[in-house]
Amino acid sequence: MTFTKKQITEIEKTVAKYMFYKRPPLEVRDQLDLGYRIEGQSVYLFEIRPRWDKPEEKTETPVAKTTYIKSKDMWKIYWMRGNLKCWKKP
């Protein structure tokens, strides 16, 4: 099940506030930036950088995700490990 429009608006407002404080300064955003995407019941945070072999192309590297568990009315937070698998605190 996906979020309602009201929930998406609230999530976007919260993430925009987070991004305001955490994004790098304007002068370096062409080399490093942060972005987010809402998919299903999850919000993904990722880094945006130029590809090392094709700097004109951008790559997205996952950093963290949070997933809403409706049956428990709670959020679970995961972060990316060095092996590129999501991890959560037990």
VMD Tcl script that draws the C-alpha trace (Angstrom):
set ca {
  {0.00 0.00 0.00}
  {1.29 3.46 -0.81}
  {1.04 6.70 1.12}
  {-1.99 8.97 0.75}
  {-1.56 12.40 -0.85}
  {-1.78 14.01 2.59}
  {0.92 11.69 3.96}
  {3.16 12.37 0.95}
  {2.77 16.13 1.47}
  {3.71 15.76 5.14}
  {6.69 13.52 4.32}
  {7.93 15.91 1.62}
  {7.68 18.82 4.04}
  {9.70 16.93 6.65}
  {12.33 15.75 4.15}
  {12.62 19.26 2.66}
  {13.40 20.62 6.13}
  {16.03 17.90 6.63}
  {17.55 18.61 3.21}
  {17.71 22.34 3.93}
  {20.11 21.66 6.81}
  {22.03 18.66 5.41}
  {22.60 19.44 1.71}
  {26.10 20.65 0.85}
  {26.67 24.33 -0.01}
  {25.51 25.51 -3.46}
  {29.07 25.82 -4.78}
  {29.77 22.07 -4.39}
  {26.40 20.60 -5.33}
  {27.56 19.85 -8.86}
  {30.13 17.48 -7.29}
  {28.09 16.18 -4.34}
  {24.41 16.56 -3.53}
  {21.69 14.74 -1.62}
  {18.32 13.60 -2.93}
  {15.33 11.54 -1.89}
  {12.65 9.42 -3.44}
  {9.35 8.10 -2.08}
  {8.46 4.59 -3.26}
  {5.60 2.58 -1.80}
  {5.86 2.80 1.99}
  {9.55 3.82 1.96}
  {11.58 7.01 1.71}
  {15.08 6.61 0.22}
  {17.95 9.06 0.77}
  {20.88 9.03 -1.66}
  {24.02 10.90 -2.69}
  {24.23 12.38 -6.18}
  {27.70 12.56 -7.73}
  {29.20 12.66 -11.22}
  {30.27 9.28 -12.61}
  {34.02 8.87 -12.32}
  {34.41 7.78 -15.96}
  {31.70 10.03 -17.44}
  {31.50 13.20 -15.32}
  {28.62 14.55 -17.41}
  {26.42 11.72 -16.05}
  {25.22 11.63 -12.44}
  {25.00 8.56 -10.22}
  {22.83 7.97 -7.18}
  {24.33 6.06 -4.26}
  {21.88 4.89 -1.58}
  {22.59 6.18 1.93}
  {19.52 5.28 4.01}
  {15.88 4.35 3.83}
  {12.98 4.51 6.23}
  {9.89 2.35 5.89}
  {6.51 2.93 7.49}
  {4.99 -0.16 9.10}
  {1.27 0.63 9.10}
  {0.21 -2.35 11.24}
  {2.51 -1.14 14.05}
  {2.16 2.60 13.28}
  {5.93 3.00 13.34}
  {8.90 3.81 11.10}
  {11.94 1.56 10.67}
  {15.22 3.17 9.70}
  {17.87 1.38 7.64}
  {21.29 2.56 6.45}
  {23.64 1.29 3.78}
  {26.59 -0.85 4.81}
  {29.83 -1.22 2.87}
  {28.41 -4.35 1.19}
  {25.53 -2.18 -0.20}
  {22.90 -3.99 1.85}
  {20.43 -2.14 4.04}
  {20.92 -2.66 7.76}
  {18.75 -1.85 10.75}
  {19.45 -1.92 14.41}
  {18.04 -5.14 15.93}
}
mol new
graphics top color blue
foreach p $ca { graphics top sphere $p radius 0.5 }
foreach p [lrange $ca 0 end-1] q [lrange $ca 1 end] { graphics top cylinder $p $q radius 0.2 }
display resetview
